[in-house]
Amino acid sequence: MQLVDQAEQGLPADQVLRSAAALSAVRIEDVREAFRRWIRPSGFVGVIFSPIIVK
C-alpha cells in the first residue's frame, strides 16, 4: 500500500531509499548548525505538572 500512496503523491517508487540516504548523509555539524540557527533556548518555557490534591 505504501507504493500506491507514494504514487498518488507523485513520489518516486524509491522514495524510501532516497529518504534513508538523505538521513544517513546528515552530519553532527549539520545538526549543530540547524540547532544554532533555529532553536532559541532563551525562549523555552518550563512547565511543572502535578496532580491536584483536594482535601
C-alpha positions as CSV (number, residue, x, y, z in Angstrom):
1,M,0.0,0.0,0.0
2,Q,2.9,2.3,0.6
3,L,3.9,2.3,-3.0
4,V,0.3,3.3,-4.0
5,D,0.3,6.2,-1.5
6,Q,3.7,7.4,-2.9
7,A,2.4,7.2,-6.4
8,E,-0.7,9.1,-5.6
9,Q,1.5,11.8,-4.0
10,G,3.7,11.9,-7.1
11,L,6.7,10.5,-5.3
12,P,9.1,8.1,-7.0
13,A,9.0,4.4,-6.2
14,D,12.4,4.5,-4.5
15,Q,11.4,7.4,-2.2
16,V,12.1,5.3,1.0
17,L,15.6,4.6,-0.2
18,R,16.2,8.3,-1.1
19,S,15.0,9.4,2.3
20,A,17.2,6.9,4.1
21,A,20.2,8.0,2.1
22,A,19.5,11.7,2.8
23,L,19.2,11.0,6.6
24,S,22.4,8.9,6.6
25,A,24.2,11.9,5.0
26,V,23.4,14.2,7.9
27,R,26.5,15.1,9.9
28,I,26.6,16.1,13.5
29,E,27.9,19.5,12.3
30,D,24.7,19.9,10.3
31,V,22.6,19.2,13.4
32,R,24.5,21.7,15.4
33,E,24.2,24.4,12.8
34,A,20.5,23.8,12.5
35,F,20.1,24.0,16.2
36,R,22.2,27.2,16.4
37,R,20.1,28.7,13.6
38,W,16.6,27.7,14.5
39,I,16.4,26.8,18.2
40,R,16.4,29.6,20.8
41,P,16.8,28.2,24.3
42,S,16.1,31.6,25.8
43,G,12.5,31.2,24.5
44,F,11.9,27.8,26.2
45,V,9.2,27.6,28.8
46,G,9.3,25.3,31.8
47,V,6.1,23.5,32.8
48,I,5.6,21.7,36.1
49,F,2.8,19.2,36.2
50,S,1.5,17.7,39.4
51,P,-1.8,16.2,40.5
52,I,-4.4,18.4,42.1
53,I,-4.9,17.4,45.7
54,V,-8.4,18.1,47.0
55,K,-9.0,18.0,50.8
